[in-house]
Amino acid sequence: MWLTYLKKRHQAAFEGELVHIESRCRLLSKMEDELDVYAKPYDAAYPVVCFDERPCFLIGDTVAPIPTQTGKIAKEHYSYEKNGSCCLAAIEPLQGKRTAMVYAQRTKKEYTQFMRVIAENYPDAIKIKVVQDNLNTHNTSSFYEHLPADEAKALADQV
């Protein structure tokens, strides 16, 4: 399922001539590497975890909702209050496991905290293959900025 989805996405990205040929080749090379990762059979010692930041808007009611009545459509007021946003999420596609955490912001600190949660979820894993984008916070240097060196090294070795 994931492999088919990624291939369709990959094909759609190149249908137009909007991507420069050098960028296209670099992206194609990286995409093939990732497709190879997804095509491998499940191995509990080396789980594949897809990580991304998904903006979730946390909103609350400013007017109490009207209770639903049998046979009637629920009614809500259009007015709401903002309670922040941000969600870090990880999916292990071959096992269907999901992990999500909500933070007030998305910095290297939150990334480090989230990767610690991922590592704790796979205590028997030798190495967790984390598939993620290239955002400036998504690298092991974040661990060293927010953890003692020995803990940062251990986390970097695991993920």
Stockholm file with secondary structure:
# STOCKHOLM 1.0

chainA/1-159         MWLTYLKKRHQAAFEGELVHIESRCRLLSKMEDELDVYAKPYDAAYPVVCFDERPCFLIGDTVAPIPTQTGKIAKEHYSYEKNGSCCLAAIEPLQGKRTAMVYAQRTKKEYTQFMRVIAENYPDAIKIKVVQDNLNTHNTSSFYEHLPADEAKALADQV
#=GR chainA/1-159 SS CHHHHHHHHHHHHTSSSCSCHHHHHHHHHHHHHHHHHHHSCCCTTSCEEEEEECCCEEEEESSCCBCCCTTSCCBCCSCEEEEEECEEEEEETTTTEEEEEECSSCSHHHHHHHHHHHHHHCTTCSCCEEECCCCTTCSTHHHHHHSCHHHHHHHHHHC
#=GC SS_cons         CHHHHHHHHHHHHTSSSCSCHHHHHHHHHHHHHHHHHHHSCCCTTSCEEEEEECCCEEEEESSCCBCCCTTSCCBCCSCEEEEEECEEEEEETTTTEEEEEECSSCSHHHHHHHHHHHHHHCTTCSCCEEECCCCTTCSTHHHHHHSCHHHHHHHHHHC
//
